[in-house]
Amino acid sequence: MTLAEQVRAAVAAVTDPELRRPIGDLDMVRDVTVTGASAHVAIVLTIVGCPAAQRIETDVRDAAASVAGVDEVAVEVGVMTPNERRALTERLRAGRPARHMPFGPDSLTRVVLVSSGKGGVGKSTVTANLAVAMAELGLRVGLVDADVHGFSIPGLLGIAAGTQPTRLDDLMLPPVAHGVKAVSIGMFLRDGEAVVAWRGPMLHRTVQQFLTDVFFGDLDVLLIDMPPGTGDVAISIGQILPHAEVLVVTTPQPAAADVAIRSGLVARQTGQRVIGVVENMAALPLPDGTTMDLFGSGGGATVAESLSSDGQDVPLLASIPLSPALRRGGDDGRPVVLSEPTDAAAEAILNLARTVAGLGRGLPRRPLPVSLS
């Protein structure tokens, strides 16, 4: 290979942080020339004002400079033409029509709903940390914040206020935080603005748009942070994703456990499969070696036992202790599984991620996208 060909190959391997594909595969690399030890690389971004522009330019410069024999790199940045962008969106869709919901029964992406019967049990904190933990395992993870009225996923993941999905024609590319592609209604509101007076039809449309208009690409797992209870959003998602798996989050407190059982039973009525229970805010370890059961004990086991019926075993998959580090991570937008992975709560969530990743998907009688032609 000539030096220019080596530079082109190195640059083409740079990954677009939003699309998570090499820029060479996305036709973003233009001219590459080398004169002596100086390389000139021309690339094009998908849109004007691309939020990943600086990172892509830096990665391209570093990739070119890593080639032996190159001492100086100049990067020229342009923008795709409308026709080039249209061709890219068609390639990303892979023949699927616009506004197609890619997570149907024939999808190879696991869809896992994280639900609770009531608010205040730490469901969103568990969901955010579980998503990051699964990404740390090497899985391609997407996260939909379906708690429209009480959204908190952007803050928990450290996504800056005002950050919106990048629009590529009629596709929306979700922000990526800690390896997780995430979308939330909070990304479309002004700082401090709340969602009020939204009823069934508007909530249904919002959730549907998250699943059809947001381009997640190929995912191993899509986590959905459900609103508490069994209201409009739960009913809508039950209609759109009847094949989804469900994790039920509760606290050890009997009052929370009783409501959590009802959320699991409602999910099962739509055809969804409850794969396990997560007990959050379990006993807090104290410095003297004792524990403090601030919210009582046994709630998680009670929910698991109550949901195990008709030959369906619903295990207690994790018991996550109360943890100041877990709370700090949520406030700072730095999930505890990254910031303090040796914390007891972080270890419990990391083990939960491994367990969920290893569970069977329940594929019998489910059609797979295989062609024999």
DOPA-597401 format. One record per residue (C-alpha): residue in three letters; y negated, x, z. Coordinates in steps of 0.5 Angstrom, whole numbers, padded with zeros to 4 digits. Example, Ala and Ser with C-alpha at 12.3 -4.5 7.8 and 13.67 -1.06 7.14 Angstrom:
   type      yy      xx      zz
    ALA    0009    0025    0016
    SER    0002    0027    0014
//
This chain:
   type      yy      xx      zz
    MET    0000    0000    0000
    THR   -0007    0002   -0001
    LEU   -0012    0003    0004
    ALA   -0015   -0004    0002
    GLU   -0009   -0007    0002
    GLN   -0007   -0005    0009
    VAL   -0014   -0007    0011
    ARG   -0013   -0014    0008
    ALA   -0006   -0015    0011
    ALA   -0009   -0013    0018
    VAL   -0015   -0018    0017
    ALA   -0010   -0024    0014
    ALA   -0006   -0024    0021
    VAL   -0012   -0025    0025
    THR   -0011   -0032    0028
    ASP   -0016   -0038    0028
    PRO   -0017   -0040    0035
    GLU   -0018   -0047    0033
    LEU   -0013   -0048    0028
    ARG   -0008   -0043    0031
    ARG   -0006   -0040    0024
    PRO   -0007   -0034    0021
    ILE   -0014   -0034    0017
    GLY   -0010   -0031    0011
    ASP   -0006   -0037    0011
    LEU   -0012   -0041    0011
    ASP   -0015   -0038    0005
    MET   -0021   -0035    0009
    VAL   -0020   -0028    0007
    ARG   -0024   -0026    0001
    ASP   -0026   -0019   -0002
    VAL   -0024   -0013    0002
    THR   -0026   -0006   -0001
    VAL   -0026    0001    0002
    THR   -0030    0006    0000
    GLY   -0028    0013    0003
    ALA   -0027    0011    0011
    SER   -0032    0005    0010
    ALA   -0029   -0002    0010
    HIS   -0032   -0008    0007
    VAL   -0029   -0015    0009
    ALA   -0031   -0022    0007
    ILE   -0029   -0028    0010
    VAL   -0031   -0035    0010
    LEU   -0031   -0040    0016
    THR   -0029   -0048    0015
    ILE   -0036   -0050    0017
    VAL   -0043   -0048    0019
    GLY   -0044   -0047    0026
    CYS   -0036   -0046    0027
    PRO   -0036   -0045    0035
    ALA   -0030   -0040    0034
    ALA   -0035   -0036    0029
    GLN   -0036   -0030    0034
    ARG   -0029   -0029    0036
    ILE   -0026   -0029    0029
    GLU   -0032   -0024    0026
    THR   -0030   -0020    0032
    ASP   -0022   -0020    0031
    VAL   -0023   -0019    0024
    ARG   -0027   -0013    0025
    ASP   -0022   -0010    0030
    ALA   -0016   -0011    0026
    ALA   -0020   -0008    0020
    ALA   -0022   -0002    0025
    SER   -0015   -0001    0027
    VAL   -0012    0001    0020
    ALA   -0011    0009    0020
    GLY   -0017    0012    0016
    VAL   -0022    0007    0017
    ASP   -0028    0009    0021
    GLU   -0033    0004    0020
    VAL   -0033   -0004    0018
    ALA   -0038   -0009    0016
    VAL   -0036   -0016    0016
    GLU   -0039   -0021    0011
    VAL   -0039   -0028    0014
    GLY   -0039   -0034    0009
    VAL   -0037   -0042    0009
    MET   -0032   -0046    0005
    THR   -0035   -0050    0000
    PRO   -0033   -0058    0000
    ASN   -0028   -0057   -0005
    GLU   -0024   -0051   -0001
    ARG   -0025   -0055    0006
    ARG   -0022   -0061    0003
    ALA   -0016   -0057    0000
    LEU   -0015   -0054    0007
    THR   -0015   -0061    0010
    GLU   -0010   -0063    0005
    ARG   -0006   -0057    0007
    LEU   -0006   -0058    0014
    ARG   -0004   -0066    0014
    ALA    0002   -0063    0010
    GLY    0002   -0069    0006
    ARG    0001   -0074    0011
    PRO   -0004   -0080    0010
    ALA   -0011   -0080    0014
    ARG   -0011   -0083    0021
    HIS   -0003   -0082    0021
    MET    0000   -0082    0028
    PRO    0004   -0076    0028
    PHE    0008   -0077    0035
    GLY    0012   -0083    0033
    PRO    0020   -0083    0034
    ASP    0021   -0078    0029
    SER    0017   -0073    0031
    LEU    0020   -0067    0034
    THR    0014   -0066    0039
    ARG    0016   -0068    0046
    VAL    0011   -0073    0049
    VAL    0010   -0073    0057
    LEU    0006   -0078    0060
    VAL    0004   -0076    0067
    SER    0003   -0083    0071
    SER    0001   -0085    0078
    GLY    0001   -0092    0081
    LYS   -0006   -0091    0085
    GLY   -0012   -0086    0084
    GLY   -0013   -0080    0089
    VAL   -0006   -0077    0089
    GLY   -0008   -0071    0084
    LYS   -0005   -0073    0078
    SER   -0010   -0070    0073
    THR   -0010   -0063    0077
    VAL   -0002   -0063    0077
    THR   -0003   -0065    0069
    ALA   -0008   -0059    0068
    ASN   -0004   -0054    0071
    LEU    0003   -0056    0068
    ALA    0000   -0056    0061
    VAL   -0003   -0049    0063
    ALA    0004   -0047    0066
    MET    0008   -0049    0060
    ALA    0003   -0046    0055
    GLU    0004   -0039    0059
    LEU    0012   -0040    0058
    GLY    0010   -0040    0050
    LEU    0010   -0047    0049
    ARG    0005   -0050    0044
    VAL    0002   -0055    0048
    GLY   -0003   -0061    0047
    LEU   -0006   -0065    0053
    VAL   -0010   -0072    0052
    ASP   -0014   -0074    0057
    ALA   -0013   -0082    0057
    ASP   -0016   -0083    0064
    VAL   -0022   -0086    0060
    HIS   -0026   -0088    0066
    GLY   -0024   -0083    0071
    PHE   -0024   -0077    0066
    SER   -0023   -0070    0069
    ILE   -0019   -0066    0065
    PRO   -0025   -0062    0061
    GLY   -0027   -0060    0068
    LEU   -0020   -0058    0071
    LEU   -0019   -0053    0065
    GLY   -0026   -0050    0065
    ILE   -0028   -0053    0058
    ALA   -0036   -0053    0058
    ALA   -0040   -0059    0059
    GLY   -0042   -0061    0052
    THR   -0036   -0058    0048
    GLN   -0034   -0062    0043
    PRO   -0028   -0062    0038
    THR   -0030   -0059    0031
    ARG   -0030   -0064    0026
    LEU   -0027   -0061    0019
    ASP   -0028   -0067    0014
    ASP   -0024   -0073    0018
    LEU   -0020   -0068    0022
    MET   -0022   -0067    0029
    LEU   -0020   -0060    0032
    PRO   -0019   -0060    0040
    PRO   -0022   -0055    0044
    VAL   -0017   -0050    0047
    ALA   -0017   -0047    0054
    HIS   -0012   -0043    0057
    GLY   -0007   -0044    0051
    VAL   -0008   -0051    0051
    LYS   -0011   -0056    0046
    ALA   -0015   -0061    0050
    VAL   -0019   -0068    0048
    SER   -0022   -0072    0053
    ILE   -0027   -0078    0052
    GLY   -0032   -0073    0057
    MET   -0033   -0069    0051
    PHE   -0037   -0074    0047
    LEU   -0041   -0076    0053
    ARG   -0048   -0073    0055
    ASP   -0048   -0070    0062
    GLY   -0047   -0075    0067
    GLU   -0046   -0081    0063
    ALA   -0040   -0085    0065
    VAL   -0036   -0090    0061
    VAL   -0038   -0097    0063
    ALA   -0036   -0104    0061
    TRP   -0030   -0102    0056
    ARG   -0024   -0107    0056
    GLY   -0018   -0107    0053
    PRO   -0019   -0107    0045
    MET   -0024   -0101    0046
    LEU   -0020   -0097    0051
    HIS   -0014   -0098    0046
    ARG   -0018   -0096    0040
    THR   -0020   -0090    0044
    VAL   -0013   -0088    0046
    GLN   -0011   -0089    0038
    GLN   -0016   -0085    0035
    PHE   -0014   -0079    0040
    LEU   -0007   -0079    0037
    THR   -0009   -0080    0030
    ASP   -0016   -0077    0029
    VAL   -0015   -0071    0033
    PHE   -0011   -0065    0029
    PHE   -0006   -0062    0034
    GLY   -0002   -0058    0029
    ASP    0005   -0057    0031
    LEU    0006   -0058    0038
    ASP    0012   -0057    0043
    VAL    0010   -0062    0048
    LEU    0004   -0067    0048
    LEU    0002   -0068    0055
    ILE   -0002   -0075    0057
    ASP   -0006   -0076    0063
    MET   -0005   -0083    0064
    PRO   -0010   -0087    0068
    PRO   -0008   -0090    0075
    GLY   -0004   -0096    0075
    THR   -0001   -0101    0070
    GLY   -0008   -0103    0066
    ASP   -0010   -0103    0059
    VAL   -0009   -0096    0057
    ALA   -0002   -0096    0060
    ILE    0000   -0102    0056
    SER   -0003   -0099    0050
    ILE    0001   -0093    0050
    GLY    0007   -0097    0052
    GLN    0006   -0100    0045
    ILE    0004   -0094    0041
    LEU    0009   -0089    0044
    PRO    0015   -0093    0047
    HIS    0019   -0087    0046
    ALA    0015   -0083    0051
    GLU    0018   -0079    0057
    VAL    0014   -0081    0064
    LEU    0013   -0076    0070
    VAL    0011   -0080    0076
    VAL    0006   -0077    0081
    THR    0006   -0079    0088
    THR    0004   -0077    0095
    PRO    0009   -0077    0101
    GLN    0005   -0083    0104
    PRO    0009   -0089    0104
    ALA    0003   -0093    0101
    ALA    0002   -0089    0095
    ALA    0010   -0088    0094
    ASP    0010   -0096    0094
    VAL    0005   -0096    0088
    ALA    0008   -0091    0084
    ILE    0015   -0094    0084
    ARG    0011   -0100    0080
    SER    0008   -0095    0075
    GLY    0015   -0092    0074
    LEU    0018   -0099    0073
    VAL    0013   -0102    0068
    ALA    0014   -0095    0064
    ARG    0021   -0097    0064
    GLN    0020   -0104    0061
    THR    0016   -0101    0055
    GLY    0022   -0097    0053
    GLN    0020   -0090    0056
    ARG    0024   -0086    0060
    VAL    0022   -0084    0067
    ILE    0025   -0076    0067
    GLY    0023   -0075    0074
    VAL    0018   -0075    0080
    VAL    0013   -0070    0083
    GLU    0011   -0070    0090
    ASN    0004   -0068    0091
    MET    0000   -0066    0097
    ALA    0006   -0064    0101
    ALA    0007   -0061    0108
    LEU    0001   -0055    0108
    PRO    0004   -0049    0111
    LEU    0000   -0046    0117
    PRO   -0001   -0038    0118
    ASP    0004   -0039    0124
    GLY    0010   -0041    0120
    THR    0009   -0048    0122
    THR    0007   -0054    0117
    MET    0002   -0060    0117
    ASP    0005   -0066    0114
    LEU   -0002   -0069    0113
    PHE    0000   -0075    0109
    GLY    0007   -0076    0112
    SER    0014   -0074    0109
    GLY    0019   -0077    0104
    GLY    0015   -0081    0099
    GLY    0017   -0077    0093
    ALA    0024   -0078    0095
    THR    0023   -0085    0096
    VAL    0020   -0086    0089
    ALA    0026   -0082    0086
    GLU    0031   -0086    0089
    SER    0028   -0093    0088
    LEU    0027   -0091    0080
    SER    0035   -0089    0080
    SER    0038   -0095    0078
    ASP    0043   -0097    0072
    GLY    0046   -0091    0071
    GLN    0039   -0087    0070
    ASP    0038   -0081    0075
    VAL    0031   -0080    0077
    PRO    0030   -0073    0081
    LEU    0025   -0071    0085
    LEU    0023   -0065    0080
    ALA    0018   -0062    0085
    SER    0014   -0062    0092
    ILE    0007   -0059    0091
    PRO    0004   -0057    0098
    LEU   -0003   -0058    0100
    SER   -0007   -0052    0098
    PRO   -0014   -0049    0098
    ALA   -0013   -0045    0092
    LEU   -0011   -0051    0088
    ARG   -0017   -0055    0090
    ARG   -0021   -0048    0088
    GLY   -0018   -0048    0082
    GLY   -0020   -0055    0080
    ASP   -0027   -0054    0082
    ASP   -0028   -0047    0078
    GLY   -0024   -0049    0072
    ARG   -0019   -0044    0073
    PRO   -0012   -0047    0074
    VAL   -0008   -0044    0080
    VAL   -0002   -0042    0076
    LEU   -0007   -0037    0073
    SER   -0012   -0035    0078
    GLU   -0007   -0035    0084
    PRO    0000   -0035    0081
    THR    0003   -0033    0088
    ASP    0000   -0039    0092
    ALA    0006   -0044    0094
    ALA    0003   -0050    0090
    ALA    0002   -0045    0084
    GLU    0010   -0043    0084
    ALA    0012   -0050    0085
    ILE    0008   -0052    0079
    LEU    0011   -0046    0075
    ASN    0018   -0048    0077
    LEU    0016   -0055    0075
    ALA    0014   -0053    0068
    ARG    0021   -0049    0067
    THR    0025   -0055    0069
    VAL    0021   -0060    0065
    ALA    0021   -0055    0059
    GLY    0029   -0055    0060
    LEU    0030   -0062    0060
    GLY    0034   -0066    0055
    ARG    0030   -0070    0050
    GLY    0034   -0076    0050
    LEU    0035   -0076    0042
    PRO    0041   -0080    0041
    ARG    0040   -0086    0036
    ARG    0033   -0083    0035
    PRO    0032   -0081    0027
    LEU    0030   -0074    0025
    PRO    0026   -0072    0020
    VAL    0032   -0069    0016
    SER    0033   -0069    0008
    LEU    0039   -0068    0005
    SER    0036   -0068   -0002
//
